[in-house]
Amino acid sequence: MSMPRWVLIKRAAELTGYSEDAIRHKVKNGTWAQGRIWRKARDNRVFINLEEVDKWVESAPQEAA
């Protein structure tokens, strides 16, 4: 079975290691772009796009060791 692209905050927290509060904070303060990394479903529940979270992590500049 393949991994779903969009998951609820609870599942995103389990898979990413971020706490549910940390995810909610990233959504609320605009760190994560609405429509790309997160979106509200018709029932107003927030879903997280795991593929886009991976891209966001990989886009961070890395310092030389």
Summary of the structure (lengths in Angstrom):
residues: 65
radius of gyration: 12.4
end to end distance: 37.6
largest distance: 46.0
contacts: 136
relative contact order: 0.20
helix: 40%
strand: 17%
